[in-house]
Amino acid sequence: MTNRVALSDFASQCRRHLKEGAEDELIIVMGNEAGDLDSAASAIGFSYLSKFATSSLTDKIPKGTHLVPLLQTLRGDLILRPENQLVFQLCQLLDTSLTCLDDVPPSFFTSESKVRFGLVDHNAMSAAWGQNRRVVAVVDHHDDEGKYKEDVFVRRVQVPVGSCSSLVTNLFEESLQREATLPQGDRVICRHVIDLLISAIIIDTDNMQKKVEEADEKAFSLLYPLSSLSVDGNFREKLRAACATGSPGLVQMFEREKPIRDLYGGVLLYSKVNVDHFESRDLLRRDYKEYVIEEGKKAMRLGISTVPVGLNVWLKRDSKIDRPRDYWAEFWRHLDSYMTERSLDIAVVLNSFRDEKDRHRRELIMCMRPRPNENKSEIVWETFKRGLEGEKELILKEWMGKNRQGEKITAKGLGRDSNRLGAVYHQKNAHATRKQVAPIAVQWMKQALSHDVTKVILHLTLQIESPDTRRKQFAILRLTCKLWKEIVDSFTDCLIDGDLLLAVKGGKVESLRFLLTRAELDPSSEDIRLLRRASKGESTEIVRLLLNDPRMDLSAGDEAIILAARCGRTSTVQLLLSDSRVDPSAQDNRAIVEAACGCHTETVRLLLSDSRVDPSAHGNCAIQNAASRGHSETVRLLLSDSRVDPSANDNGPIRNAASRGHSETVRLLLSDSRVDPSAHGNCAIQNAASRGHSETVRLLLSDSRVDPSADGNCAIQNAASRGHSETVRLLLSDSRVDPSADGNCAIHNAASRGHTEAVRLLLSDSRVDPSADLNCIIVGAVIDGFSEIVQLLMSDSRVDPSAQDNRAIVEAAIIGHTETVRLLLSDPRVDPSTQGNRAIIEAAYEGHSETVQLLLSDSRVDPSADTNWAIINASGRGHIEAVRLLLSNSRVDPSADANHAIRGAASEGHSEIVQLLLSDSRVDPSADDNYAIGEAASRGHSEAVRLLMSDSRVDPSSDNNCAIYNAASRGHSETVRLLLSDSRVDPSADDNRAIVEAASRGHSEAVRVLLSDSRVDPSADDNGPIRNAASRGHSETVRLLLSHLRVDPSSQYDEAIRKATLGGHIETVQLLLADERVNPNSNNLILAAAAGGQADVVELLLSHPRVNAFTKLNKAKRRATKGGHTKVVQLLNDYKRQKSVQKISSRE
C-alpha cells in the first residue's frame, strides 16, 4: 500500500507553510482574480503534482521549497462559485483548508518580499502585488503578454487551449501514464487531485463539446481512467448526496438515468450558471478581474465582470417596480455602488446567457465614473467607447430589450436622461469571451489615457477588418509625413507577427527589413516559422536578413536547408551552408535525400561538396528516390560518389526505376557492377513487363543475369493481362519464356480482359493451347462480350465453342451479346437448343429481343420448350417486343400452363402485353377462376383491369367478388370505380367486406366510391366500418361514414369513441363528440384517456360541454399518477380548481 498524501491534508500543510515558513522558501502558485474552477484546479493541481509526481519539471524546483496554491479570492467570497463549492466538497476540500487572500501576510504584497510566484491561468501579475516580483513558473492559455521569460523553471503559454488545467495535466504526462498501469492501492497521486483537474476541463469545454483543442483531448485521456468517473462505482450516489441540498433543478437532473460523465457535466454546468439566489453585487464580483492601466504618470482602474444572466432577467430581479425607468435606475445604482467599492474608473460587464430559444447570447455594458475636478473624462470616455464600438472582433450593436408587457425598450438612465457616462450593447460575436474582450479594453484604455487626439484618430483609421486594406492604409499613413510616420510606427497592435510572414511569402525584401526593426514583432515565433518559409522562396536576400537577425532561433535552420533543398533553391542552400549554425546532415542527411527526390542536380552537387553530408545515409535513400523518379543526371552524380551503394535495399534503385519505366536510369544502373538486375526474384523485369515498359524490358533482357521466366513466367502473364502487346512480343522472342505456363494463364488473362492483339500474338505461338481448362477461355470472352476475341479463338481449330454443354451460347444469350450469338450460331458445332432450349428462355426472360429473334431463326431452337416458358417469362417481366416475336412463331402457345402468360402480365400491370395476348384467340383471360383480373385489381393496375373487363369471357365477380374486395382493401379507388361500373360486380358481397376493410385501413377515397353505390351498407357488421376506422384514427374515413344516414356511431356501447380515446386519436374523438348519437359519458372515457396518458384527449374531454368529468376526477387522477403522466395530472388539477372556483362564485 503506497503512503499517498490526501489532497485535503496537502492543502492544510500548504496553508501552514504560508503562515510559518520563511519567505525565501515559499513559491505562491496562484490563478487569476476571477477565482473560477480552472484557476483553483490549476493552482492546486500544479502544486500537488510538482511535489508528488515525477517529471523533468520536479527536478528543477529547488530543494526545501514549498509550493503553496493560493485562491485569489476572499474566504467569504468562496460561496459565489457554487460549482467550485460542489467540486471541493466531492474532493473533500474544506474551505478552512484552502489558502485564500485573507491568509496572505501584508508584507507579501510589497516588492521587498522574498516570496517567489508561480502563475497559472494568467501570465501577468496584477498591480496589487507590487512591481518587479520574481516569477519562476508560468502556465497559461491566454494571450501571452511576454513577461517573465528569464529565470523560470517552466514557462508554457499555449493558445488556443480550452482549459489551463489541461496544460497543467500534460506537464506530468509520464507520471500519469505510469499511474494508470498501477493497481489503485499502489498509486501515488490522490484521486481527488485527478477529479479536481478533470472537473475544470469539463466546465471549460462544456463536457468536451466546445473549444476543445488537442491539449484538452490529451489531458482528458490521461485523467479519465484515473478519475472517480471511471473507477468509483459509488460516485453517482456521492454526487446525488452533494446535490441533495441544492436547487430543485439540480435535484431533478438525477430523475432521468444518464451516463455518469454526462450527468456530472450537466450538474457542473448547471451549478455554474444557476445564479438565481445572487444579488447584483454578488453577480458583479463572482467572476471579476481587475486591471490597472498606466500611461506615463497617469493610471486608471478597469474592472471586468462576467455575469451568466441577460439584462431582461437581471433588470427585473432587483426591482419589483413595473416602470422601466425605475428598474434601470436600480440597476445603475448597484453598478455605481460596486464601482465606488472597488475604486474603478471604468467598469465593463459581460453578460453571457441563453435566450428563450436556447441560443447563446452576449451583452456588453460599460460605465465610467468621472473623477472629481477631472475635465478630460469625456475625452477619455469617448476614446474608450468609440474604440470598442469599432472593434470588428466584438460587433457591438445598440441594446434593445423587452419590458414585462413584451414591448421593446432601450437602455435608460444614459445620455440626456442623466449625466452618467455609459453604454449598453448586444455583442453580436458571441464567441468573443473575456479572454478576447479584456486585451481590447486594456489597449483602448491606454489610448484614452494618452489624450493624444491625433494618435487616437490615426489608430481609429487603422481599425479596418480586412488585413490587406489595413496594411495598405498603414503604408499610406507612414508615407504622409514624418510626424505621422513616427506615430503610426508606435502602434504596436497594428502589426502582427503574421505581417512578417506575409512579407516573406510575397518576397518583399524592404518590407521585411522594416518589420525586423520592430521590437514587438518576433521573427523566431514558432507560429510563423519564418526561416522555414523563406527557405522555400526565391529570394536569397530574405534568408540573409533573417540569418542576420539576432532574435532568430537557428534551431530552425536545419529544417530550412531541408526545405530549400526540396525546392531546389541552390543559392539559398549555399547561403545556409555558409552559416556554421546550420547542419546540412540533420535528420539523417534529409537535405540531400529531398534534393535527389526533386531532381535538383545542382543542389545535390553543392551538398556533396560539404564533408558533413553523407549521400549514403538513411539506407542510400537519395539514390533510391532519384532512380524511382527517373532523375538520371542525379543518379549519375550520386554514382560518382564512392559512398553511395546502388545495390542497397536489395537493389531497390533498379527495381524502382524499372517499375516506372525510366529506361535511361536503368541503363546507368546496369553499367555499375554492384547492381544485380535479377535481385528480389527478378522483380525488375516482372514490374517493367507488368506496366508495359517495353524499352526497359529490352534493356533487362540484354543482361544475362535476368531470367524472364522467373516466378512461373510471371512477366509474360502480367504483360498479357494488361494488354502490353509489344512487351508480350519481346518476351515471346526469348526462348526461356514459356507462354503456356500455369495452365496457359497468359492467354486466359489476355482474353478475359479483351486484349485482342495480345491474344493474337499468343495464338501464334505453338506452345499456347487456347482450349485449355475445358475451353474456359472462349467462355470467358463470351461472358465479357469480346466478340472480336471470340472470332479470333473460333478461327483456331483447337477451340471447341460447344464445350461444357454449349455454355458459351447460353451465356451470350443471358447477357444479350447478339453479335457473339451470331458468331457462335455460324459454327456447326454449336447447338442453341441445348439444356432444354435454355438460350431462348433466358434471352426472353432478360428481354433481349434481338437475341430472341436471332435464335428463332435457327430451326433447332424450340421456343415452346419447357411448357412455353420463354413467353411466360417475357410476359411476366414486361418485355413486349420479345412477346411479340414469340407470338409470331406458330410453335409458341401463349395459353400454356393454364394461361400463365396473361396471368403474369396482368399481375404485374403490363397492360400492353395483356392487350397483345388478348388479341390471340388461344388465350383465355378467365382461366384459373379469373385469376388475372383478381390479381390486377389487387395491385391497382386499373388499365389492365379495364382491358380484361372488355373481354366477355372475364367475370369480375368471380370468387365471391374477390376483385373489388382486394382493390378496396388496398385503397385502389380508381380500380374500385372501374369494377363498380360492371353490373355483375356486387360490392356488398361477403357481408360488405369491401367497405369494412377499406374503412379499417383508412382508404377514404375507396370508401367514398363504395358509399356512392346503394348496394353497399356501411352499417354492416354492427357498424364495423366506423368502429374500425375510429380505432385506428382514420378521421377522414370517420367523417365520411358519419355523413351516411345508416351509420350509427354509438353501436356496441359507443365502442368507436372509446377506441379512439384509447388510441389518442384526438381529431377522431372531436368528430364523434360532435355527433349527438354518441354518448361521451359512457365507457368512462376520461378514465381511459387519463390512464393512457392521452393529455390532448383529456383536455378535449374536460372542455367539452357534453362530458361530465367532475365525478370521475379523483379516480382519473389516481390512474394518471400511477402511469407517471404528469401533464394529465396537471390538467385534472387545473380543471378541479376551476370547477371549485365556479362553485364558490355561484354560491356568492
N, C-alpha and C positions, 0 to 999 in steps of 0.2 A: 504494500500500500504506500503510495507516494505522500510525502509530507507537503501537501498542497495548501497554499495560503488562501483563505477565503477572501473574496472581494471586500466584504464589509470590514474584516479585520485590517486589510491593507489600507482602506480609506481612513480608518481610525488612526492607524500608525502614521499616515501622512499628515493628518491634522496635528498630531502631537509633535511631529518633526518641525512643522511650521512654527509652533509655539516655543519649542525647546531648543531646536537646532541652531547652530551657528550660521550666519548669513552666507558665508562663503561655501557652506556645504549644501545649500539649497538651490534647486532648479525648479522654479514655479512653472508648471505646464498649464496653460490656460487657453480656453476657447474664446470666441468673440463675446461682445457685450450683450448680444441678443439672448444668450442663455438657452438656445434650443438644444434638443437632444443630441444633435450631431456634434455640437461644441462640447457638451458634457461627456459624451461617449468617447470622443477623440482624445480629450484630456485624460480621462481616467484610464482608457484602454492603452494609450501610449505609455503612460507612467507605469502601469502594471506590467505590460509585456516587456518594457525595457528592463525591468528588474528580474522577471522570472522566465522569460522566453530567451532562447539562444539565437543570436543572429550576429552578423557583422556589425550591426549598429551598437549592440550592447557593449562590445569591446572598446568602443570609442568614448563611452561615458566614464569620466574619472572615478576611480575607486573612492568609496566613502561619501559619494554624493547622493543626496536624497531627492528624487523627483516627486514633487507634490502637485497633484492635479487640483486646479482652482476653478470653481464656477464663478464667473464674473457677474454674480447675482447676489443680492442681499438675501439672507436666510429667510426673511419674512416674505420675499417675493417668489420663493420656490413654488408656491401654490398657483402662481399664474401660468404654470406649464403643466396642465393635468396629464398630458401624455408622458412628460418626464416623471411625474409622481407615480404613474402606473408602472412604468418600466423599473424605476428604482425599487418599488415595492416587490415586483417579481424577482428582482436581483438581490433582494434583502439588504438594500442600501437605505439606512435610516437618514433622515435629514440631519441628525446630530453627528453622523459620521462623516458627512461631506464637508469639504473646505470651501467656504464662501467668502465674499468680500469682507464681511464683518470680522472674519478671523485674521485678516492681514494687518500686521502692525503698521501704524502710520509712517514709521521710518522707512518701510519698504517702498513707499511711493516717491522717495527722493532720489536724486541722481547719485548721492553719496553712498547709497546702499550697495553692498557687495553681492546681493542676490542676483542670480542669473535666471533667464527666462527661456521657456520653450513655447512657441506659438503654434496652435492648431486651429484650423478653421478660420484663420485670418493671418495676414503676413505683415502687418504693421501695428505697432503698439499705439494705443490712444494717448492723448496728451496728459491724461490723469496720472500716468506712470512716470512723468518727467522726461527729461531729454537724455540722449546718449546712454541708454540702458544696454546691457550686454545680453544679446540674444544668441543662444547656442543651438537652437533647433527650430526649424520652420517646416510644417506640413500643412498644405492648404490647397483648396480647389477654387479660389477666387483669382481675379486678375492680379498678376504679380506687380507690386509697387517697387520692386527692385532693391529692397533693403536687406541688410543682414546677410551679405554674401561671403563674409570672411569669418574665420574662427568659429564655424558651426560644425557640429558633428553629423548633422543631417539637414539637408535643405531640399524639400520636394514640393514644388508648386506646379500643379498639373491642371490644365483647363482644356476641354471641359471634363468634369467628373461629377457624377450625381451627388456623392456624399464624401465628406472628408474622412469619415470612418473607413471608407474603402481604401484610401491611401494609407491610413494607419495600419490596417489589417495586412496589406500587401508588403509592408516593410518587414513583417515577421512571417513571410510565406513559408520558409523552410521549417521553422519551428511548428507552425500549424499543420503542415503536411505530416510532420513526424508524429504529432499528437493523434492524428486520425488513424495511425497504424497501431496505436497502443490500446490495450483494454481500458475501460473507463476508470478503473481503480488505480491505474498506473499513470494517468495523465497529470501533468504538472500545472497546467493552466486551469484556473477556476472557471467552471462553465458559465457563471454569471457574467464574466468579462465577455465571453463569446456572445451571450444573449444581449448584452448592452450594445455591442457594436452592430450586430445584425439588426437590432430594433431601429437604430438610427438610419441604417441603409434602407430598411423597409419604408420608413416615413419619408425620407428624402427622394426616393424613387417611385413612390406610390405603389409599393409592393412589387418592385422590379418591372414596372409597366411604363414609366415615363422617365426621361432624362437619364436613361441607363447607358453607360459607356463601358468600354472593355474593362477598365479598372474595377467598376462595380460588379460586373459579372464574375471576374476573377475572385474578388473578395467574398462575394456571396457563396461561391462554390467552395471556398476554404472554410467558411464559418458554419454553413448549414449542417454538414454532417456532425459537427461537434456541439450544436446548439440544442436547447431543450425542445425546440420544434421537431427535431429529428429523433432524439434519444430519450426524452422524458414522456412516458406513456400517460402520466398524470397531469401534463401541462395544461390540457383543456380545462380540467377542474380547478387548477390553481388560478387560471385566467378568469374563470367564472367567479371564483371567490373574490378575486381582486376587483371585479367589476360589480359585485353584488350591491354595493352602496352607491353606485354611480347613477347617472341619469336613466330614465326609462328606455330611451333609445339604445343605450349601451347594453342594458339587460336584454332587450328584445333581440339583439343580434345572436343570442345563444338559442333562440327558439327554433331556428332552421339549421339542420345539420350541414356543416361545411367542412372542407379540408382545413386542418389546423392552421396552415400557413395563410390561407385566405381569410379565416376568421381573425387571426391575430393582426394581419394587415388592416382589416376593416376596423377592428377595435382601436388600434393606434391612430389611424387617420381620423376616425370619428372623435376620439378624445382631443385631437389637436384642434379641430375646427369647432367643437362644441363649446361656445363661449357665452351661452345664454345667461349664465349667472354672473357675468362680469359687468361692472360698471365702466363708464367711459375712461376713467383714469386707469383702470386695470387693463383695458384694451390697448391703451396707448403705451403702457410700459411693459406688457408681457413679451413683446418681440421688438426690442428697441435697440438702436445703435446710434452712437453719438460721434460727431466729427468736429475737430477744432481746425479751422482753416486760417492759416496765417499768410499774409501777403505784406512783406515789409514789416512795418510796425503795427499794422492793423491785424485784428483777429476777430473771427466770428464763430459762433457755435451753431452747428446744424444737427438737428435730431431727426432720425427717420424711424417711423413706427410702421410695422406691418400688421394689419388687422384683418382677420378672416370673416368680415361682415360687410355687406354692402350698405351704402348710405340710406337707401329706402328703409331698411330694417333698423339701422343704428339710430336714425333721427327720431324714430317713434318709441325707442326703448326707454330713453331717459326722460321723456316728456309725455305727459298724459293730456296735453293740450292739443286740440284739433287744428288750431290756426297755424299754417305753415311758418309764418314769420316768427312765431313764438318758439317752435321747436328748433328752428335754425339758431335762434338766439341762445337756446340752451346748449346746443352743440358747440357754438363758438365760445361760450363761457367755459365749458370744460377744457377746450383746447387752449384757450388763453391761460387758464389756471395751470395747466400742465407745462406750458412754455415758461411761465414765471417760475414754477417749481424747479425746472431744470436749467433755468437761465439761458434759454435758447433764443437766438436771434431769428432763425428760420426753422419751422417745423414742416416736415413732409410726411404725409400719411398715405400709405399704400394699402388700399383695400383689395383683397383677393378673395373671391367668393363664387358660388354657383347660383345662377338665377333660377326663376321658377321653372324654366325648361331644361334645367340641369346643364346649362352651358357655362363654361368658365369665363368670368368677367373680372376686370380690374378697374379701379378708380384711383385717381391721384388728387390729393388735397395739399395745397401749400399755403403757408401763412407766415407773415413776417411781423415781428414785434418791434416797432420802432424804438430806437434808443432816445432817451431824453436829450434835448438840445442837439440832436443829430439831424442836420439839414440835408444830408445826402441819402437818406434812407430810400426815398423814392427812386433815385438813380440806381442804387444797388438792387432794389426790388425789381424794377423794370428790366434790368440786365439779366438778372437771375430768371425771372418769369419768361421773358421772351426767348432766352436761351433754351429752356426746357421745352417751350412750345415749338421751337424749330427743330428739335431732335427727331429725326426720322425713325430712330430706333424705338421711340415711345408712341408716336402718333396720338397726340393729345387732342381731344375734341371737347367742346363745352358740355358740361354735365346737364342732363335732363332727367328728372325723376318723376315719381307719381305720388300724389297725396293719398289720404285714406279713401277718398271718393274715386280714385283711379284717374284723376285729372293730371295732366302734365304740369310740372313745376320746374323752375330753375333755382339755383342756389341763391339764398337770401343773406342779408347782412354784409354785403360787399359793395364796393364802389360807391355809388351815390346813396346807397342805403346806410352807409356808415363810413367811418374813417379807417376801417380795417383794410390792411393790405393782404389780400388773399385771393385764391382762385381754386375752382373745383372742376375736374375733368373726368371724362371717360378715357381710360387708356386703352386704345384700340389694339395695340400689340400686347395681348395677354401673356405672351411668352417672356416679356421683359420683367424679371423679378428684381428684388432689391440688389441682387448681385450685379445687375446691369444699370439700375437707376442710380445707385449711390455714387459710382465714379463720375457719372454725368453731372449729378448735382454738385459734387465737390468741385469739379472743374469750373462750372459756371459760377460758383461762389467765389473762386479765385479771380475769375474775370471781373465779377461785380466789385470785388474789393479794390481792384486796381483803379477804378474810376477813370480809366483811360478810354474816353469815348471813341477815339479813332481806332484804338486796338479792338474795342468791342465790336464796332461796325465792321471792321475788316474780318474779324473772326466770324461774325454772323454771315458775312458774304460767302465764307467758305463752308457754311453748313448746307452742303449740296449732297443729295442722295447718291447720285451717280459718281463713283470713284474717278472715272475718266474725266468727267466735267470738272470735278473738284481739283484734280491735278492741273488741268489746263488753266483754271481760274487762279490757282496758286502761282503758276508761272507768270501769268499776266500781271498779277499784283506785285510780284518781285521786280518786274521789269519797269514798273511805272515810275518810281523814284527811289532815291536812296533811303529816305525815311521809311517808306512803305516796305522796302526790302528788308530793313532791319526788324521792323515789327513782325512782318509775316514769317521771317526766319525764326522768330522766337516762339511761334505756335508749335509746341511740341506734340499737340494732338492732331494736327492736320496731316502729318506724315507718319506713316507706319512702316514697320519692317517689311511689309509687303511691297512698298514702293521700291525698296532695294531690289526685290525680286523682279518687279516689272522692268526696271532699268536693265537688269541683267538679261532678262528674256528678250527685250527689244533691242539689245546691243547698243544701248545709249551710254556711251563712254563718259561724256561730260556730265550727264545727269547722275551717273553713279559717282563720279568724282565729287560732285556737290553733296550728294546724300551721305557719303562716307565722312564728311566733315561734321555731320550732326551727331552729337554725343548721345542723344536719346535713342538713336537707331542702333540696333545690334546686328552687325553683319554675320556674327557667328551663331545666330539663332538656329536651333535645330529645326524649327518650324519651316524655315525658308531654304535652308541648305544651299546657300549662295554659291559656294565654290563648286559644289557638285553640278549645279545647273549651268554655271559659267563654263565649266569644262566641256559641256556638250555643245556649246555655241561656237560661232565662227570667230569671235573677237578674242584675240590673244591679249590685247591691252586690258580688257576687263579682268581677265585672270591675273594679270600682272598687278593691277590696282588692288585686288583682293589679297594677293600674297604679301603685298607691302603694308597692309593694314595690320597694326599690332594687335587689334582685337580678334583677328581671325583665329579660329581654332583649327590648327593644321592637322588635327586627327582626321579631319575630313579629306585631307589631301590624298590619302591612299585611294579612297573611293573616287576622288576626282580624276586621278590618272587612269583609273579603270574605265570611267565613263568617256574620257577623251579618247582613249584607245578604241573603245567600242564604236565611237562615232568617226574614227579616222582623223581626228584633229591633230595632225602631226606636229604643228607649231606649238600647240598647247602642251602636248606630251613633252616636247623638247624643253619648254619653259619649266614645266613641273619637275623634269629630271634634273634641272639645274638647281633646284631647291633641295638642300640636304635633308629637310624635314619630310620630304615625300619619299616613300619606299615603293619602287616600281614592282617589287616582288611580293607585295602584300597580297593577302588572301590566296596564298599558294600560287603566286605568279598569274593572277587572274587577268592582268592587263594584257599580256601577250596572247593569252587564250582568246580574249574578246577581239583583239585586233586581227588575229588569224581567222576567227569566225566571220568577221565582217569584210574579209578580203582587202584589208588596208595594208598593203605590202610595205609601203614606205614607213608606216608606223611600226610594223614588225621589225624592219631593218634597224630602225632607231633604237628600239627596245633591246634587240640582240646586241647592240653595241655597248650596253650597260652590263658590267660584270655581275651586278646583283641579280639580273634576270636569268632564270633557268627555263629554257623553252621546253624541257622535258618534264616539267612539273605537272602534277595532277594527272599522272599516268599518260604523259605525252598528249594531253588533251588538245594542245594547239594544232598539231599536225592532223589529228583526227578530225577536228572541226573544219579545218581548211580543206581537207580531202573530201569530207562529207558534202561540202558545198561547192566543190569543183573549182576552188581558187588555185589554179595550177601554179601561178607565179609565186604565191605564198608558200605552196608546198615545196617548190624548187629552192626557195630561200631557206626554209627550215631544214630541208635535207642537206644543205651545205654546212649545217652545224652538227658537229660530231656527237653532241649530247643528245640529239633527237633520235629516237628509235622508231622507225616507221612500221616495225613489226609488233609494236605494243598492242595490248588488248587483243591478243590472238589475231594479229594482222587486221585490226579494226579499220585503219585508214583505207586499205584497198577494198575491203568488203563494203564499206560505206560508199566509196567512190563508184564502185561497180554497180551497187544497188541503185544509184541515182543517175547512172549513165554518163559520168564525167570521164570520157574516154582519154582525154589528154592527161588528166591526173593519173588514171590507171597506167598509162604508158610510162609516165615518170616513175611511178612506184615500182613497176615491173623492172625498171632499169637498176633498181637497188637490190643488191644480192641478199640483203637481210629480209626482204619481203617474200613471203610464201603465198602465192595466189590460191593454193589448194587448201589453205588453212580452214579450220572450222567446218570440215566435211565438204570442201569445195563450195562453200556458201556464196563466194563472189560470183561465179558463173551462174549459179542457180537463181540468185536475186536479179542479175542482169537479164537472164532469159525470161524470168517471170514478168519483168517490166518492159520487155521488148527493146532493150538497148543493144541493137544488133552490132554496132561498131565495137562496143565494149566486149560483146561475146566473141567477135572475131579476134580481138587482141588477146583475150584469155585463151582461146583455142590454140593460138600460136605458141603458147607456153606449154612445154611437155609435162610440166608438173600438174597441170589442170586436168581433171578427169570429168568430162561432161556426162558420163553415165553414172556418176556417184548418186548415192541415196536412191537407188531404184529408178535411175533415169528421170529423176525429178525435174531436171532442167527442161527437157522437151515436153514433158507433161504440163508444166506450168505455162510454157510459151504457147502450146496448143490451146490450153484452157482459156487464155486471154486473147487468142487470135493474132498473135505476133507471127505472121506467116514468114517474114524474112528471117526471123530468128529460127523458126522451125526448119527453113531451107538450109541455113547454116549448120544446124545441129545434125540434120539428116546426112550432110556431106561428110560427117565424121564417123568412121567405121565403128568406133567404140559405142556409139549411141544406138540403143535398141528401142525403136518406136512402138514395139508391141509389148513392152514390159508392163507388168502389173495388170495383166488381163486386157491389153490394148486400151489402157486408160487414156492415152493421149488422144486418140480419135474419138473416144467416147466423150471426153470433155469438150473437144472442139465442136462436135456435132450438137451436144446439148446446149451450147451457147451460141449457135448459129454462125460459127466462123467458117464460111464456105471455102475460102482459099486454103485455110489450114487443113480442112478435110481433104481437099483435092490433092494437096501435097502428100499427105499421109497415105492416101489411097494409091499413090504412085509408087509406094514402097511395098515390095512383095512380102515383107515380113508382117505387115499390118493386116489383121483379119477383121474386116468390118462386120462379120456375122457373129463375133464373139458374144458370149453371155446370152445365148438364145436370141440373137438378133435384137438385143436390147437397144442398140444404137439407133436403128431406124425407128423403133417405137418411141424413143425419147424425142427424136427430131419431129415426129408426127405430133406428139403431145404439145410440143413447143411451137408448132406451126411453121417450122423452117422448111417450106416446100422445095426450095432450091437444093437443100441438102438431101431431102428425101429423094429427089430426082437423081442426084449425084450417086447416092447409095444404091438406088434401084438399078443403076447402069452397071453395077458390079455384080457379076453372076453369083458370087458367093452369098450375097444378101438375099434372104427369103422374107418378103413382105407379108407372107401369110403365117409367119411364126406365131407361137403362143395363141393358137386358135384364132388367127386373123385379128389379133389385138390391135394392130395398127389402124385398120379402117374403123373399128369400133370407137377407138379413142378420138380419131379425127371427126367422126360423126357427132360424138358427145360435145366436143369443143366447137364444132361448126366450121372447121377449116375446109371449105368447099374445094379449093384448089388441090389440097392434099388428097381429099377423097377422090377427085377426078384422076389424079396420078395413079392412085392405088387401084382404082377400077380398071385402068388401062392395062394392068398386069393380070394375065390369065390365072396366075397362082392365087390371087386374092378372091375370097368368097364372101360377098357382102351379106349373105343370108346366114352366116354362121351365128352360133349362140342364140338360136331361135329368133333370127332376124333382129338381133339387139340393136344393130346400127340404126335402122329406120325408127325403131321405137324410141331410142334415146334422142335422136335428132328431132323427132316430133315433140317429145317432152320438153326439150330446150327451145323449141320454136325456130330451129334453123331451117327455114323454108327452102332455101336454095339447095341445101344438102338433101332434104327430103325429095325435092324434085329430081335431083341427080340420081338418088338411089332408086326412085320409082322407074327411072328409065332403064334400069337393069332388070332383065326378065327373071333373074334368080331371086330377086328380093320379093318377099311376100308381105305386103303392108297389112294383111289381115291376121298376121300371126299373133299367137298368144291372146286369142279372143278379141282381135281388133284393138289391142292395147295401144297402138300408135294413135288412133283417132281419139280414144278415150283420154289419153294424156294431153294431146293438143287442145281438146275441148275444155278440159278442166283447168288448164293453165292459160287459156285465153289467146292461143296462137291461131288467129283466124286464117291467115294465109296458108298455114300448114294444114288446117282442117279443110280448106277449100281444095287444096291439091289432093288430099287423101280421098275426099268425096268424089273427085273426078276419076278415081280408079275403081273399076267395076268390082274388084275383089274385096273392097272395103265395105263392111256392113256397119252403118252408124247406129243400128238398133241393137248391136251385140251387147251381151252381158246385161240383159234387162234394161236396154236403152240407157246404159251407164253414161254415154257421152252427153246427152241433153240434161241428164240429172246433174252431172258435174258442172256443166256450163251454167245452168240456172242457179245452182247453189252458190257459185262464185260471182254471179251477176254479169256474166259475159253475154250481154243481150244480142250483140251482132252474131255471135256463134249460135245462140238459141234460135235466132231468125233463120240462119243458114240451115240449121238442122231441121227446123220445122218445114222448110221447103222440100225436104226429102220425104217421099211418101212412106219409106220404110220406118221412119222414126215415129214412135208412139209416145207423146208427151205425158200421157196419163198413166204410164207404166208405174208399177210398184205403188199402187194406190195413190196416184197423183203426187208422187214424191217431189217432182220438180217444182211445182207451184208452192208446195208446202215449205220447201227449203228456201226458195226465192223470197217468199213472204216473210219468213222467219228472219232473214238477214236484211230486209228492207230494200231489195232490188226491184223497185217499182216498175222499171222499164221491162225487165224480164217477166214480171207478173203480168203486165199489160199484153205482152206478146203471147204468153201462154193462154191467157183468158180469151184471146181472139181465136183460139183453136177450139172447135166444138167438142173435141174429144176430152178436153180438160174439164174436170169438175172441181171448182174451187171450194165446194162444201164437203169434200170427202174427208174421211177420218174425223167425223163429228165436228166439221168446220175448224179443223186444226189450223188452216192457213190464217184466218183472221185472228184466232187466239194468239198465235205466235207473233204476228205483226203487232197486235195491240200490246202484248206483254213486254215487247221490246221497244215500244214507242215509235214505231214506223207509221206515222199518221197518214202520210201520202199513200202508202200501201193499203192501209185500212180503208181509206176513202175509195180507192180503186175496187177493192173487194166488195164494198157495200153497194157499188153500182151494179153488181150482178145479183139478180133476184134469187139465185139459188143459194146464196150465202145467207146464213142465219146468225146474226151477231149475238143472239140471246142463247145460243146453244150451250149445253152443259151448265145450266143454271146461271146464264150471263157471265160465264167465266172470263170472257174477253174484257169487259169493263171492270170486273173485280180485280184482275191482275194489273190492268193499266193504271187504275187508281192507286193500288197498293204500291206501285213503283213510281208514282208521281209523273206519269206521262200525260200531262194536262191536255196537250193538243189531241192526242189519241182519244182521251176521254170526251173532249168536246165533239169530235167527229162521231163517236158512238152515241152520244146523247142526242144527236140530230136524227137518229133512227128511232122511230116509235116502238120498234120491237124490243129495244133494249130497256131493261128495267134496272135502274140504278139503286133500287131498294132491295135488290136480291140479296140472298144470304143474310137476312136480317140486317139490311143496310151495311153489308160488309164493305162496299167501296169506301164510304165516308169514314168508317171506323178504322180501316187500314190506312187510308191516306192521312188521317189525323194522327194516328200512332207514329207515323214516320215524318210528320211535319211538312207534308206537301201542301202548303197553304193555297196555292193557285188551284190545285185539284179540289180541295175542300170548298173553295169559293164557287167553283163550277157546280159541284154537286148540291150545295145549299140552294142554288138558284132553281133547282128542279123540284117540282111540287111533290113528287113521290118519295123524295128522300126525307128520312126522319133522323135528324142528328142526335135525338135523345134515346135512340134504341139501345137495348142491352144496358139499361140503367145509366144512361149518359156515358157510355164507355168511350166515346170519341173524345170528349173534353178531358176525361180522366187520363187517358193515354197521352194526349197532347201535353197535359200538365206534367206528367211524369217524365216526358222526354224533353221538357223545357222549350217546347216549340211555341214561343210567345205569340207570333203572328197568327198561328192556327187557333190558339186559345182566344185571341181577340175576336176572330171571325165567329167562333162558336158562341162566345158570350153575347155577341150582337143578335143571336137568334133566340127569340122568345121561347122556342120549344125546349131549349137546353136549360136544365136546372143546375146552376153553378154551386148550389148548396148541398147537392148530393155527393156521395163518394168522398166527402172530407177532402176537397181539393186543396185547401190551404195547408192541411197536414202533409199531404203527399208532396206538395211543392217545397215546403219547409224542410222535410226530411231529406229530399233530394238536393237541397242547396240551390234551387232554381230561383235566384234572387229577383230576376226580372219578372218572372211569373208571379211571385209572391207580391211584388209591388203592384202589378196589374190587378190581381185579385183584391188586394186591400183597398185599392182606389175605385173599384167598380161598384156602382150603386146596388146592383142585384146580389152582390155577395155579402153574406152575413158571416163575417170572420171573427167578430169580437168574442163569441162564446168558445172559440177554439184556440184563442191566442196563447194561453199558457201551455197547452199541450203541444202546439206548433213550436213554441219557443224551446221547449224541452227537447224535441226531436232535432231542431236545428242546432242546438247547443251540443247535443250528443254527436252530431255529424261534423262539428267544427266549422259550421257555416256562419261566420261572424257577421257578414253583411246582412244575412237573413235575420239574425237575432237583432241587429240594429234597426232594421226596417220594422220588425214586430214591436220593439220597444217604442219607437217613434210613433207608431200607429196607436199603441195603447195610451201613450202620453197625450196624444191629440184627442182621443176619444174622452179621456178623463177631463181634459180642459173644457171640451164641448159640453160634457155632462154638468160640470160646475157652473158653466155660463148659463145653461138652460135653467138651472135651479134659481140662480140670481134673477 
